[in-house]
Amino acid sequence: MSSPITTHVLDTARGRPAAGVQVALASRTASGVWHALAQGATDADGRLADLLAEDHALAPGVYRLTFAVAAYFQAQSQPAFYPEVAILFEIEAPEEHYHIPLLLSPYAYSTYRGS
């Protein structure tokens, strides 16, 4: 088993996993303030499966994953248009697993709810 929120970053321009991407997770309070929950980096396969403890109890609400992509592209000697990518998503069923992949290139990105 893994963290209740996981991610996978793929560098679509290179056709490879994006290793070493720094990722931060935050939740938004009722007053709109962001509260930092965790941070980590993608592994050699571009995955981050241990962002939170396996038994971490999620609460319904809005969450944000922020990916520090400028540093990743800099390490690839590649210019990048986006210095970071922030993905906001809403958790309505906290007992479910949330997998938020990021498909990344220097000038574009996309995401979806994975499984």
Number of C-alpha atoms within 10 A of each C-alpha: 8 14 18 21 22 20 21 22 24 20 19 16 12 10 10 13 19 26 19 21 22 17 21 17 22 18 23 16 12 9 6 9 10 15 13 13 13 15 17 17 20 22 16 13 14 21 20 27 21 19 21 20 14 13 10 10 11 17 13 13 15 17 22 20 21 17 24 19 23 19 18 22 20 11 11 9 9 12 15 17 12 15 14 16 18 13 17 15 15 14 15 12 12 14 12 11 16 19 18 19 21 23 17 21 21 18 10 12 14 11 13 11 11 13 9
